[in-house]
Amino acid sequence: MRRRLFTHFLAAAVALAPLTNGNLRAADDKDSSSLPLKRIVLFNSGVGFFEHGGEVTGDATVDLKFKVDDVNDLLKSLVPQDLGGGQASTVTYGSKDPITKTLKTFAIDLTEEPTIAELLNQVRGEEVAVEAAKPIQGRILGTEKRKRAAADDKIVEEEFLNLVTEDGLKSVPLASLQSIRLLNEDLDAELQQALLLLAGDRSNDKKNVSLRFTGQGKRPVRVSYIQEAPVWKTSYRLVLDDEKQPLLQGWAIVENTTEEDWRDVQLTLVSGRPISFVMNLYDPLYVPRPMVEPELFASLRPQRYGQDMAGAEREFAEAGKKLQEKQSEMLARKAMPKAAAAPAPTAGLTFGGASGAFGNARGGIGGAYDAQNDKARSLANGIQSSAEASNLGELFQYEIDAPVKLPRQQSAMLPIVAETVKGEKVSIFNAAVHPKHPLNGLRLTNSTKLHLMQGPITVFDDGSYAGDAQIEDLPAGSERLISYAVDLDTEVVQRVEGKPNQIVALKIVRGVLQVTNKTERETSFTVKNSGRKEAKVLLEYPLDPSWKLTAPEKPAEKTRDRYRFAVAAPVGKPVELKVAEEQLNYMSLGLTNIDDGSLLVYLRSKVISDEVRKAVEEVRSRNAALQELRTKHANVEQQIRVIGEEQSRIRQNMSSLRDPNSELHQRYVKKFGEQEDAIEKLRIESLELQQQIDAKTKELADFVAGLNVS
């Protein structure tokens, strides 16, 4: 029922719909001119440069249509140029104020999707005509909700519209209303416009942009801009022939997602990646401002208070201090020299102004038109110079010779290369890719003058499909390996063998034994070719910088992370290749911290020199003497501990005897005295041994610290 209440408003909105194009230019406008699309430069970074060109006569307006999402790029990059002495004056387009803000400007607010009751409360006091059981006309007093009993002892709420009529107050259930009509024509029109705005916001996904050119006579104009565009892509076909060089076909894949057909457009495809971003210039931006309310003071009776004399004295002193500071500041200002007059601001760049204008006769973009020097003054000079360069790092381009025709919202494949290239068939083995079979591949040399952009390659061999491959960017003159199928005719067996570590060098530097160990490993490849003709097999092997290649002397190829070894595999005869590597490890060991067993291992090494051997043997000898003293010292300390334990036992026994004059007590006393004499001698001996140990330790440390032999 509520939905039917809007029937009147929606019918009016439909009736007024044709009038909503008032801010769009009519197709038969005498001042309106079309400007065909002449040139497109597509980048593989997701943007495109578009250029329109044509002629206008007198004061003319050019209309272009864009998607709403593209308007921000247009506002950021649009450059209109009058090349015949005229001026590009203004660019107009439909505004895009946030719809919620626009809706709030109407007398009836539809931003929160109001219900019928909420809508009627907004127009309280207005006169309406209501169609119910019988027609009622009156002014809206308001709406209210009432509860009433329903079936099954349920309580339901019902909304009522309260009206003031000529017959008095009347209350009508909203559920019984068939229609409501506002009798205030101005308010009714406001509601209709708000509904039209809502309907237009859902369908208005395209915008007209009008460019105004002012001048005299017929003259050329140009409009260029940057717009989001799909990334153009490349794909290749490679035809192999045993008797001829491979044939390479390359295709560029482009999509026309613009709002117009491309008719005889000059198309350039560039691999450059210009920095591009989107900034919201289309949506109106509003700065929130604070709400400042005036202060309100209640009327109060005047009050009288006694003064604090101490406080009055402080206030008087502070007031005098502030006055003195203010006078000093004023004197300082008077003493300062007057500032030089600021220069007058220079005139900014304006559209259609008399001086410094966009499109003026001299010094501006699009001055007096000269066909011969047009290209030199072109806005796209920077783009053109980059595009004309054959290769600037990873920057390259394809110029499509023939004009391109492509309807809107359609895609096309455009030929960019069709030439023979250099190629050599190879089989590529990598155990990480396939542990048994290599891949059929090709050493592809870009013998064309073009930079081949990365993309897929479909390979045809012997007149049929052979597989798919992929290449990275391939500059002219460079080569890459590609692989496209498993080579089932060739089999590779890979075996890894390890060898024990070897000591290859020993030397002593300032008492530190420096040991150099060598680790070796060997990988063997056995290649068997079961095909019909000899095959060239490339064996890929991981490149580890910490290992040195010793055999073969050098690889056929070397990349950042792998070696490639070339093997010629005849039919039916296995071929073996061994790859040997070595790794050197270094250890530094303090001579005084090495046990005697490890020193013996180093003494038996075949690479030890006589000087190092003599020094190590001397260290062993001194270590042995020092160890003997430490053993003696440990034995003396052990004897002291044993006697101490015995004395503890004697003390316990003596404490249990009641008669101190007994024979047993006397014997304990005598033995205790003998043990004390023995402990005293042992402690003297321990001290002497410790002194000898310290002296020998220092002698050994000094001797070792001075060792530098190799």
C-alpha positions in Angstrom: 0.0 0.0 0.0 2.8 2.4 0.9 4.5 1.8 -2.4 1.3 2.9 -4.2 1.5 6.3 -2.5 4.5 7.2 -4.6 2.7 6.5 -7.9 1.8 10.1 -8.3 5.3 11.3 -7.7 7.0 8.8 -9.9 4.5 9.4 -12.8 5.4 13.1 -12.6 9.1 12.2 -12.6 8.7 10.1 -15.8 6.8 12.9 -17.4 9.6 15.3 -16.7 12.5 13.0 -17.7 13.1 14.4 -21.2 13.8 17.8 -19.5 16.8 16.5 -17.5 19.3 16.8 -20.5 19.2 20.6 -20.2 22.9 20.8 -19.3 23.9 18.5 -22.2 24.6 19.9 -25.6 22.0 19.0 -28.3 23.2 17.1 -31.3 22.1 19.8 -33.7 23.8 22.7 -31.9 25.2 24.9 -34.6 28.3 25.7 -32.5 29.0 22.1 -31.8 31.9 20.3 -33.7 33.2 16.8 -33.6 36.8 16.1 -33.1 37.9 12.7 -34.4 40.4 10.6 -32.5 43.7 10.7 -34.4 46.5 9.2 -32.3 46.8 6.8 -29.4 49.9 5.8 -27.4 49.3 2.8 -25.1 51.6 2.1 -22.3 51.9 -1.3 -20.5 51.4 0.5 -17.2 47.7 0.8 -17.6 47.3 4.2 -19.1 47.0 5.6 -22.6 47.6 8.9 -24.3 44.7 10.0 -26.6 44.8 12.8 -29.1 41.9 14.3 -31.1 42.4 16.6 -34.0 40.3 18.5 -36.5 39.1 21.9 -37.7 36.7 24.4 -36.2 35.3 27.6 -37.6 34.9 30.8 -35.6 33.7 30.4 -32.0 33.0 26.7 -31.7 32.4 24.1 -29.0 33.7 20.5 -29.1 31.9 17.8 -27.2 33.5 14.7 -25.9 31.9 11.9 -23.9 33.7 10.1 -21.0 32.8 7.5 -18.4 32.4 9.0 -15.0 35.3 7.0 -13.7 37.6 8.6 -16.3 36.7 12.2 -15.5 39.4 12.4 -12.8 42.1 11.5 -15.3 40.7 13.9 -17.8 40.7 16.8 -15.3 44.3 16.0 -14.4 45.7 15.8 -17.9 43.4 17.5 -20.5 45.2 19.9 -22.8 43.2 21.7 -25.5 45.2 23.5 -28.2 44.0 26.0 -30.8 46.7 25.8 -33.5 45.4 28.6 -35.7 45.7 31.7 -33.6 42.6 31.2 -31.6 42.2 30.4 -27.9 40.9 27.5 -25.9 38.7 29.3 -23.4 36.6 27.1 -21.2 36.0 23.5 -20.4 32.6 22.6 -18.9 31.3 19.4 -17.6 28.5 18.2 -15.4 29.2 18.5 -11.7 29.3 15.6 -9.4 28.3 16.9 -6.0 27.7 14.1 -3.5 24.0 13.1 -4.0 23.3 13.2 -0.3 24.5 16.8 -0.1 22.3 17.7 -3.1 19.3 16.0 -1.7 19.6 17.9 1.5 19.1 21.2 -0.5 15.5 20.2 -1.3 12.6 21.1 0.9 11.8 17.4 1.4 14.8 15.4 2.5 15.0 11.9 0.9 18.6 11.0 2.0 17.6 8.5 4.7 14.9 6.7 2.6 12.0 8.1 4.7 8.8 6.2 5.3 5.4 7.7 4.4 4.9 8.8 8.0 8.4 10.4 8.1 7.8 12.1 4.8 4.4 13.5 5.9 6.0 14.8 9.2 8.5 16.7 7.1 5.6 18.7 5.4 3.5 19.3 8.5 1.2 22.3 8.0 0.9 21.7 4.2 -2.4 21.1 2.5 -3.0 17.7 1.0 -5.7 15.8 -0.8 -6.2 12.2 0.5 -7.9 9.4 -1.4 -9.3 7.0 1.2 -12.8 5.6 1.7 -13.9 9.1 0.7 -11.8 12.0 -0.5 -10.5 14.3 2.3 -8.7 17.6 2.0 -6.9 19.3 4.9 -3.7 20.4 6.5 -1.3 17.9 8.0 -1.2 18.1 11.8 1.2 15.1 12.1 1.3 11.3 12.4 1.0 9.1 15.4 1.1 5.4 16.3 -1.6 3.6 18.2 -1.8 0.2 19.7 -4.8 -2.0 19.2 -5.8 -5.6 20.0 -5.6 -8.1 17.1 -6.4 -11.7 16.7 -4.7 -14.3 19.1 -4.5 -11.7 21.8 -1.7 -9.9 19.9 -1.1 -6.1 20.2 -0.2 -4.3 16.9 0.7 -0.8 16.1 -1.1 1.2 13.5 0.0 4.6 12.0 -2.6 7.4 11.6 -2.5 10.7 9.7 -4.0 13.6 11.6 -5.5 16.3 9.4 -7.1 19.7 10.1 -10.1 20.0 7.8 -13.0 22.4 7.4 -15.1 19.9 9.5 -12.5 19.8 12.3 -9.7 17.3 13.2 -9.8 14.0 11.4 -7.6 10.9 11.9 -7.1 8.5 9.0 -5.2 5.1 9.1 -2.3 5.2 6.7 -3.0 1.7 5.7 -6.4 2.8 4.3 -5.0 5.5 2.1 -4.8 5.0 -1.6 -3.0 8.2 -2.6 -1.8 11.5 -1.1 -1.4 14.6 -3.2 0.4 17.7 -2.2 -1.6 20.8 -3.1 1.4 23.1 -2.8 2.7 23.0 -6.4 6.1 24.4 -5.5 6.6 21.7 -2.8 5.3 19.0 -5.1 7.8 20.1 -7.8 10.7 19.9 -5.2 9.7 16.3 -4.4 9.7 15.4 -8.1 13.1 16.9 -8.7 14.5 15.0 -5.7 13.1 11.8 -7.2 14.5 12.6 -10.6 17.9 13.2 -9.0 17.8 9.8 -7.4 16.9 8.1 -10.7 19.5 9.9 -12.6 22.3 9.0 -10.2 21.8 5.3 -10.9 22.0 5.7 -14.7 24.3 8.7 -15.2 27.5 6.8 -15.7 28.7 8.9 -18.6 29.5 12.6 -18.8 29.8 15.1 -21.6 32.8 17.4 -21.6 32.5 20.6 -23.7 35.5 22.5 -24.9 35.0 26.1 -26.1 37.4 27.5 -28.7 37.2 31.2 -29.7 38.7 32.7 -32.8 38.1 33.6 -36.4 38.0 31.6 -39.6 38.6 27.9 -40.1 41.6 26.6 -38.2 43.0 23.3 -36.7 42.6 22.4 -33.1 43.8 19.5 -31.0 42.8 18.0 -27.7 44.9 15.4 -25.8 44.6 13.7 -22.4 45.6 10.7 -20.4 43.0 8.0 -19.7 43.0 4.6 -18.0 43.5 1.8 -20.6 44.0 -1.9 -20.5 47.6 -3.2 -20.6 48.5 -4.2 -24.1 50.0 -7.7 -24.4 52.1 -9.7 -26.8 52.0 -13.3 -28.0 54.2 -15.1 -30.5 54.2 -18.1 -32.9 57.5 -19.8 -33.7 57.7 -22.2 -36.7 60.7 -24.5 -36.7 62.1 -26.1 -39.8 65.2 -28.4 -39.9 66.2 -26.9 -43.3 65.5 -23.2 -42.6 65.8 -20.7 -39.9 62.8 -20.4 -37.5 60.0 -18.0 -38.5 58.7 -15.7 -35.7 55.3 -14.1 -35.7 54.5 -11.5 -33.1 51.1 -10.1 -32.2 50.0 -7.2 -30.0 46.7 -7.6 -28.2 44.8 -4.3 -27.6 41.3 -3.5 -26.3 39.2 -0.5 -27.1 37.4 0.3 -23.9 36.8 3.9 -24.8 33.4 5.5 -25.6 34.0 5.8 -29.4 35.2 3.7 -32.3 38.8 3.9 -33.4 38.7 4.9 -37.1 42.0 5.1 -38.9 43.9 5.9 -35.7 47.7 6.1 -35.5 48.5 3.6 -32.8 51.8 3.3 -30.9 52.5 0.7 -28.3 55.2 1.7 -25.7 56.7 -0.5 -23.0 57.5 2.4 -20.8 56.1 2.6 -17.2 55.4 6.3 -16.5 54.4 7.1 -12.9 50.6 7.6 -13.0 48.0 8.0 -10.3 44.4 9.0 -9.8 43.4 12.1 -7.8 39.8 12.9 -7.0 39.3 16.2 -8.8 35.7 15.5 -9.9 33.9 15.3 -6.6 33.3 18.7 -5.0 35.1 19.0 -1.7 33.8 20.9 1.2 35.8 22.0 4.3 33.9 21.4 7.5 33.6 24.6 9.5 33.0 24.9 13.3 29.7 26.1 14.6 30.2 29.1 16.9 27.3 30.0 19.1 26.8 33.5 20.6 27.3 33.7 24.4 24.2 34.2 26.4 24.4 35.8 29.8 21.6 35.8 32.3 20.7 39.1 33.9 22.1 39.2 37.5 21.9 41.8 40.2 25.2 43.7 40.7 27.3 42.4 43.7 29.6 44.3 46.0 32.7 42.6 47.6 35.4 43.8 49.9 39.0 44.0 48.4 42.0 41.9 49.5 44.8 44.4 50.0 47.6 42.0 49.3 46.0 40.8 46.2 45.3 44.4 45.0 49.1 45.2 45.4 50.1 42.2 43.3 47.6 43.1 40.6 48.9 46.7 40.5 52.5 45.5 40.1 51.6 43.1 37.3 49.6 45.7 35.4 52.6 48.1 35.6 54.9 45.4 34.3 52.7 44.6 31.3 52.4 48.3 30.4 56.2 48.6 30.5 56.6 45.6 28.2 54.0 46.9 25.7 55.8 50.3 25.6 59.2 48.6 24.9 57.7 46.6 22.1 56.2 49.6 20.4 59.6 51.5 20.6 61.3 48.5 19.1 58.8 48.4 16.1 59.4 52.1 15.4 63.2 51.5 15.3 62.9 48.7 12.7 63.5 49.7 9.0 60.5 49.6 6.8 60.1 46.5 4.7 60.7 46.8 0.9 57.5 46.8 -1.1 56.6 43.3 -2.2 56.7 42.8 -6.0 53.4 42.6 -7.7 52.3 39.0 -8.3 52.8 37.7 -11.8 49.8 36.9 -13.9 48.8 33.3 -13.6 48.0 30.9 -16.5 44.4 31.6 -17.5 42.0 30.2 -20.0 41.1 32.7 -22.6 42.8 35.7 -21.0 44.4 38.4 -23.1 47.9 37.9 -21.7 49.6 34.6 -20.7 46.5 32.9 -21.9 46.1 29.2 -22.7 46.3 29.2 -26.4 47.6 32.8 -27.0 49.4 33.9 -30.1 53.0 33.8 -28.6 54.6 31.7 -25.9 51.6 29.6 -25.1 50.7 26.0 -26.0 49.0 26.2 -29.3 50.2 29.5 -30.7 49.9 30.6 -34.3 49.5 27.4 -36.4 52.4 26.4 -38.6 52.0 23.1 -40.3 55.8 22.7 -40.9 56.7 23.2 -37.2 53.6 21.7 -35.8 55.4 18.5 -34.7 58.2 20.5 -33.0 55.7 22.4 -30.9 53.5 19.3 -30.1 52.5 18.7 -26.6 53.6 15.1 -27.1 57.2 16.1 -28.0 58.4 14.4 -24.8 56.4 11.3 -25.5 57.4 11.3 -29.2 61.1 11.6 -28.4 60.9 8.7 -26.0 59.0 6.7 -28.5 61.4 7.4 -31.3 64.3 6.1 -29.3 64.8 2.5 -30.4 65.7 1.3 -26.9 66.2 3.3 -23.7 66.8 0.7 -21.0 63.6 -1.3 -20.9 61.7 1.4 -22.9 60.8 0.5 -26.5 57.9 0.9 -28.8 56.0 -0.6 -31.7 54.7 1.8 -34.4 51.7 0.3 -36.1 52.2 1.3 -39.8 48.7 1.0 -41.0 45.9 3.1 -39.4 43.9 1.0 -36.9 40.2 0.6 -37.1 38.6 -0.9 -33.9 35.0 -0.5 -32.8 34.4 0.4 -29.1 34.3 -2.4 -26.6 36.1 -4.8 -28.9 39.6 -6.2 -29.0 42.1 -6.8 -31.8 45.4 -8.6 -32.5 47.8 -6.5 -34.5 50.9 -7.9 -36.2 54.2 -6.4 -34.9 56.8 -8.8 -36.2 57.0 -11.5 -38.9 60.6 -12.3 -39.6 63.0 -15.2 -39.6 65.2 -15.4 -36.6 68.3 -17.4 -35.6 67.7 -20.5 -33.6 69.5 -23.7 -32.6 67.7 -26.8 -31.3 69.0 -28.0 -27.9 67.8 -30.3 -25.1 67.9 -28.7 -21.7 68.3 -30.9 -18.6 67.6 -29.7 -15.1 67.1 -32.3 -12.4 64.9 -29.9 -10.4 62.5 -29.7 -13.5 62.5 -33.4 -14.5 64.8 -36.0 -12.9 65.0 -38.2 -16.0 64.3 -36.4 -19.3 65.5 -33.0 -20.6 63.2 -30.6 -22.3 63.1 -29.8 -26.0 64.3 -26.3 -26.4 65.7 -23.7 -28.7 68.5 -21.2 -28.4 66.6 -18.2 -29.8 68.6 -15.2 -31.0 66.6 -12.0 -31.6 68.1 -11.1 -35.0 65.3 -8.6 -35.7 65.7 -4.9 -35.1 62.8 -4.9 -32.6 62.7 -5.3 -28.8 60.5 -8.4 -28.2 58.4 -7.9 -25.2 57.8 -10.8 -22.8 54.9 -13.1 -23.6 53.9 -16.7 -24.5 55.3 -18.5 -27.6 53.4 -21.2 -29.4 55.9 -23.5 -31.1 55.2 -25.5 -34.3 57.7 -28.1 -35.4 57.5 -30.3 -38.5 54.2 -28.9 -39.5 52.4 -29.5 -36.2 52.0 -28.1 -32.7 55.0 -28.9 -30.5 54.3 -27.0 -27.3 54.3 -23.7 -25.5 57.1 -21.5 -24.2 57.5 -18.2 -22.6 60.2 -15.5 -23.0 61.2 -12.5 -20.9 61.9 -9.1 -22.6 64.4 -9.8 -25.4 66.4 -6.9 -26.8 67.6 -6.9 -30.4 70.7 -9.0 -30.8 70.4 -10.9 -27.5 69.6 -14.5 -27.1 67.6 -16.7 -24.7 66.8 -20.3 -24.1 63.2 -21.5 -24.4 61.8 -24.9 -23.7 58.4 -26.2 -25.0 58.2 -30.0 -24.5 59.7 -33.0 -22.7 62.4 -34.7 -24.8 61.4 -38.4 -24.4 64.2 -39.5 -26.8 66.9 -38.5 -24.4 67.5 -39.7 -20.9 69.9 -38.4 -18.2 71.2 -40.2 -15.1 72.7 -37.9 -12.4 74.8 -39.2 -9.5 76.4 -37.3 -6.7 79.6 -38.5 -4.9 81.2 -37.1 -1.8 84.8 -37.3 -0.6 86.4 -37.0 2.9 87.7 -33.7 4.1 91.5 -33.0 3.7 93.8 -30.7 5.6 95.5 -28.6 2.9 97.3 -26.0 5.0 98.6 -25.4 8.6 100.1 -22.3 10.1 100.5 -20.6 13.4 99.8 -16.9 13.8 100.3 -15.3 17.2 99.7 -18.6 19.0 96.6 -19.5 17.0 96.7 -22.6 14.8 95.0 -21.8 11.5 93.8 -24.9 9.7 92.5 -25.0 6.1 90.3 -27.9 5.2 89.2 -28.8 1.7 85.9 -30.5 0.9 85.3 -32.1 -2.5 82.2 -33.3 -4.3 81.6 -34.8 -7.7 78.5 -35.1 -9.8 78.4 -37.3 -12.9 75.9 -37.1 -15.7 75.3 -40.0 -18.1 73.4 -39.0 -21.3 71.7 -41.5 -23.6 70.2 -40.5 -26.9 67.6 -42.8 -28.4 66.5 -40.5 -31.2 67.3 -40.5 -34.9 70.1 -37.9 -34.9 72.8 -36.5 -32.7 71.5 -34.1 -30.0 73.1 -31.2 -28.2 72.2 -31.4 -24.5 72.7 -28.6 -22.1 73.1 -29.8 -18.5 72.1 -27.3 -15.9 73.9 -27.4 -12.6 73.3 -25.2 -9.5 75.9 -22.4 -9.1 76.9 -22.0 -5.4 79.5 -19.2 -4.9 81.0 -21.0 -1.9 82.1 -23.9 -4.2 84.8 -23.6 -6.8 84.4 -25.4 -10.1 87.5 -27.6 -10.8 86.2 -29.8 -13.7 85.4 -29.0 -16.4 87.7 -26.0 -16.5 84.8 -23.7 -17.4 81.1 -24.2 -18.3 79.6 -23.5 -21.7 77.4 -20.9 -20.2 77.0 -19.3 -16.8 73.9 -17.5 -15.4 73.3 -15.9 -12.1 72.4 -19.1 -10.4 73.5 -22.0 -12.6 76.2 -23.5 -14.9 75.3 -25.0 -18.2 77.6 -27.7 -19.6 77.2 -28.7 -23.3 77.3 -32.4 -24.3 77.1 -33.8 -27.8 75.0 -37.0 -27.5 75.4 -39.4 -30.5 72.6 -41.8 -31.3 72.7 -45.0 -29.1 76.0 -44.3 -27.4 76.0 -43.1 -23.7 78.1 -40.0 -22.9 79.4 -39.2 -19.5 80.3 -35.8 -18.0 81.8 -35.2 -14.5 81.4 -32.0 -12.7 83.9 -31.6 -9.8 83.9 -28.8 -7.2 85.9 -28.0 -4.1 85.2 -25.8 -1.0 87.8 -24.5 1.4 86.9 -24.2 5.1 89.0 -22.3 7.6 89.4 -22.9 11.4 91.3 -21.0 14.0 92.3 -22.9 17.2 94.2 -21.6 20.2 97.2 -23.9 20.7 96.8 -23.9 24.5 93.2 -25.1 24.1 93.9 -28.0 21.8 94.0 -31.4 23.5 97.0 -33.7 22.9 95.0 -36.1 20.6 94.1 -33.3 18.2 97.7 -32.1 18.1 98.8 -35.5 17.1 96.3 -35.5 14.2 97.8 -32.2 12.9 101.4 -33.5 13.4 100.6 -36.5 11.2 99.2 -34.3 8.4 101.2 -34.4 5.1 101.0 -30.7 4.6 102.6 -29.6 7.9 105.9 -27.8 7.6 109.0 -28.5 9.7 108.7 -25.2 11.5 105.1 -25.8 12.4 105.9 -29.4 13.4 108.7 -28.2 15.7 106.5 -25.5 17.3 103.6 -28.0 17.8 106.0 -30.6 19.4 107.4 -27.9 21.7 103.9 -27.0 22.8 103.2 -30.7 23.4 106.3 -31.0 25.5 105.6 -28.0 27.6 102.0 -29.1 28.0 103.2 -32.5 29.2 105.5 -30.9 31.8 102.7 -28.6 32.9 100.3 -31.5 33.1 102.7 -33.5 35.3 102.9 -30.6 37.8 99.1 -30.4 37.8 98.9 -34.1 38.5 101.3 -33.8 41.5 99.4 -30.8 42.8 96.1 -32.7 42.6 97.6 -35.7 44.5 98.8 -33.4 47.3 95.4 -31.8 47.5 93.8 -35.2 47.7 96.1 -36.2 50.6 95.1 -33.1 52.5 91.4 -33.9 52.0 91.9 -37.5 53.2 93.7 -36.4 56.4 91.0 -33.8 57.0 88.3 -36.5 56.8 90.2 -38.6 59.3 90.5 -35.7 61.7 86.8 -35.3 61.6 86.3 -38.9 62.6 88.8 -38.6 65.5 87.0 -35.5 66.8 83.7 -37.3 66.9 85.3 -40.2 68.8 87.0 -37.9 71.3 83.8 -36.1 72.1 82.1 -39.4 73.0 84.8 -40.3 75.6 83.9 -39.2 79.2 87.4 -39.6 80.7 89.9 -37.3 79.0 92.7 -39.1 80.8 92.0 -42.5 79.3 94.6 -44.3 77.2 92.3 -44.1 74.1 91.8 -40.4 74.5 95.6 -39.9 74.8 96.2 -41.9 71.7 93.7 -39.8 69.7 95.4 -36.6 70.9 98.8 -37.9 69.8 97.5 -39.1 66.4 95.7 -35.8 65.8 99.0 -33.9 66.5 100.9 -36.1 63.9 98.2 -35.4 61.3 98.4 -31.7 61.9 102.2 -31.8 61.2 101.6 -33.8 58.0 98.9 -31.3 56.8 101.3 -28.4 57.3 104.0 -30.1 55.2 101.5 -31.0 52.5 100.2 -27.4 52.3 103.7 -26.1 51.9 104.3 -28.6 49.1 100.9 -27.7 47.4 101.8 -24.0 47.5 105.2 -24.7 45.9 103.6 -26.9 43.2 101.0 -24.1 42.4 103.8 -21.6 42.1 105.6 -23.9 39.6 102.3 -24.4 37.7 101.7 -20.6 37.4 105.3 -20.1 36.3 105.1 -22.8 33.6 101.7 -21.6 32.5 103.0 -18.1 31.9 106.1 -19.5 30.1 103.8 -21.5 27.8 101.5 -18.6 27.1 104.5 -16.3 26.4 106.0 -18.9 24.1 102.7 -19.6 22.2 102.0 -15.8 21.8 105.3 -15.3 20.1 104.8 -18.1 17.5 104.4 -17.0 13.9 105.3 -19.9 11.6 103.9 -21.4 8.4 
